[in-house]
Amino acid sequence: MALTDELEKLGNWLFRWRSYLPLLLISVFLLAFADLAKISNPTPPGNAWGLFCLAVSFLGLAVRVLTVGFVPRGTSGRNTKEQVAMVLNTSGIYSVVRHPLYLGNFLMWLGIALFPAVWWLSAIVILVFWLYYEKIMYAEEAFLRQKFGQAFTIWAEQTPLFIPRLSRWQAPALQFSWRSALKREYASFFAMISIFFGLHVLSRLWLQRTVDLDPLWLAIFFISLFFYLTVRFLKKKTRLLEDDR
């Protein structure tokens, strides 16, 4: 099998299992806290640093929200079994970067990786992310090139792969749909907050041997839990979040 075919096959396999990537990083985070515990009188990350890291992750979530809120149905989805693209998105955020959802994922994970304040943890997460998603992006672009042909080639030649070029911005073809964005990203929001809260709990237990959690992080977690349960109820039991796209 040709190398290009091997890369595409590997990328499609990684695409299918990309939701489980966080599980691969659990042991790395545990090693980071173990490294911190070796320091004399270790202390958990302070609230100022924690909120900065949370802001980095929120920037990534904002990129995802702006992406899914403007795209038509059948694109930029959470499908895992196979590649799906009813149309080729080239306007809005797709006019400045070809893979905005993965850019959003990267920023979300960068904020999480920064939280323990261990430099090599961030380096490992960045490396793993790039090695993992590079293959997925290769497979996705092979699919798009085959389906959309010259239209994809022209767009790809003008649009950066991963680092946005804001000077190329073109207005989105559709209006922003808060229903679509809320329905598709509320779980990502809660998962992100849950990971931060879990790291906060772990830092207290591992470094200070205490369950005395900070009220700020307790409030952030329970507010996000309330938000998650509310949106989930609206999605499952009402038609409020249905979108006509």
Summary of the structure (lengths in Angstrom):
residues: 245
radius of gyration: 19.7
end to end distance: 40.1
largest distance: 60.7
contacts: 726
relative contact order: 0.15
helix: 69%
strand: 1%
